[in-house]
Amino acid sequence: MKLSVHRAAFAALAMLALAVLNACAPVMHARHHHEHQAKAPKNIIVLFGDGAASTQWELGRYTSRELRNRPFAVTDVVMRQGTLGLMSTYSADSPVTDSAAAASAMSTGYKTDNDRVSVTPDGKAVTTVMEAAKARGKRIGLVTTATVHDASPAAFSVHAKSRRESQAIVDQLLALEPDVLMGGGRDYFLPQGKGGGRRNDGRDVISAFAAKGYAVVQEPAALAKAGSQRLLALFNDTDMGHEIDRDPVQEPSPAEMAAAALRVLEANSPDGFVLFLEDENIDTAGHRNDAAALVRDLWAFDDAVQVALEFQRRVPDTLIIVTGDHETGGLSWTYAQKDLSSMATDNRFYPGRAHLDLLMSIRGSLAKAADALGRKPDAGTLAKVVAERFPGFTLDADLREAILGGQTIERNVTYLPHGLLGRMVARQTGFYWGTSGHTTEPAVVGAIGPGASGFRGYMDNTDFARALHRLIDPR
């Protein structure tokens, strides 16, 4: 009898609790909806270190502290004070992605095959981040050190069955009308026979942008004067140069481009803006196994992050996201044997400040060294290039023979002679590379500002896109 009473009392309490929960459900749902709405930022800045994963970010942090005596904003501010996530990068047809498939997944929320730009494997176009932002009345900007028609900026904005459809991508950018379009890639804006033009239809698309009211800029001095009107800024026929090579008279830094883009986008933007800013040179340095260029490109990217953070301090309703699409090069700064004369531990070196100083003494990128060598270098030219551009380095016989013969030493070293010069640097500094290509290392996502919590934890790159789209259109 006593047990039955207890059961009856428990049942009554359960019924009461259920009734209370049901009564509160609409209020809780409304509160959750309000919180979700409150987290949606007015402005979103995506800072994109193409080819960067945790290895590259740590290299930037360590070298900035040791060599510049400066904090590294990517790690010390965004990732430490904001939220931190990891992101898988595989494409629809391979565990090793290319930039087109990775950026497409991050932009649309759909996996696709390598080489495709924001279309599904069967060719169906799916909504990009910039299309979604524009539909919500936001101003949009695309900034890159690559060509503006390259895989990543293209995937965040338009569509193509192949990333190599550069002319068609430029035509779509003209139709999309981003408020800021900045980087390299003049080649597919101009017709053949005009400058470095490569268009086969005779059109001058720079003039077409100007006819739509765009300010057209082609040198850094004019960039600083750009006002609030829409902006097309093209600084090179192809990709912009590495920071280690950059001529400030010819090309602006990523930080200067970030400042100009934010100045233009902030004006006349009652509904806010979305800015995508990419440093492609991090990826290029990885492909070429160029540690000296990589360090400076990481610093240049971090300077742009600092600009974004300064903007956020002034305009708090701004979300900053720092990420990459994949890792490039399989970078590993490691201890190694000094030579092959002995496997004893006293023939091993652990990298230290002296090795960093040796790395930083390199004069120019490996791409510039390759240009100086020419297509078929002779022994004298090679010796001169090494002596002038790599002070303190010695080129081993096997690498010398391979460079002079135009041959690779491994199947995964495909950029020549860059990879062979990179191996010379590795043997004397410890900056070893596993490949000339991409790897499956997860990308890192750091976010700070309203909506940052949506990028916490282990996610797929399609989850990144879904979180971004929810913040752009929280309805």
Secondary structure, 3 states (H helix, E strand, C coil): CHHHHHHHHHHHHHHHHHHHHHHHHHHHHHHHHHHHHHHCCCEEEEEEECCCCHHHHHHHHHHHHHHHCCCCHHHHHHHHHCEEEEEECCCCCCCCCCHHHHHHHHHHCCCCCCCCECECCCCCECCCHHHHHHHCCCEEEEEEEEECCCHHHHHCCCCECCCCCHHHHHHHHHHHCCCEEEEECHHHHCECCCCCCCECCCCCHHHHHHHCCCEEECCHHHHCCCCCCCEEEECCCCCCCCCCCCCCCCCCCHHHHHHHHHHHHHCCCCCCEEEEEEECHHHHHHHCCCHHHHHHHHHHHHHHHHHHHHHHHHCCCEEEEEECCCEECCEEECCEECCCCCCCHHHEECCCHHHHHHHHCCCCCHHHHHHHHCCCCCHHHHHHHHHHHCCCCCCCHHHHHHHHHCCCCCCCCCCCCHHHHHHHHHHHHCEEECCCCEECCCEEEEEECCCHHHHCEEEEHHHHHHHHHHHHCCC
